[in-house]
Amino acid sequence: MRAVVHADDQAVLGLLQDVLAQLGFETGRDAGWQEPPALVLAHVSPGATPRAVYSRARAGTRAPIILVLPLFADERLVDDAIRVGADACYALGTPLAFLAGIVHSLVRSDG
């Protein structure tokens, strides 16, 4: 399975790619792939809005989108992420097992 990861921060990008690789995903940009990605993770960096990040992540795909929120994301930011259409969100600093559970539930329910 393939997953696309959008993150400007190289440390966050590496972390997300490592987690997805451990779950059996090939990661990268979707250009040239024969099949669409099964999943998209998009990091909402400090100062960015969930709406803008979601819109970029949604472009050209129907795959489930997980918005990855910054450390110490508050309830308002989580609510905004879900309101704009994210299938799920994960806050950095939360145990990575939680992210793995989200990924498994979305991929299982999607197909």
Helices and strands as residue ranges (DSSP letters): E 2-6, H 10-22, E 26-27, E 39-43, H 50-58, E 65-69, H 75-83, E 88-91, H 96-110
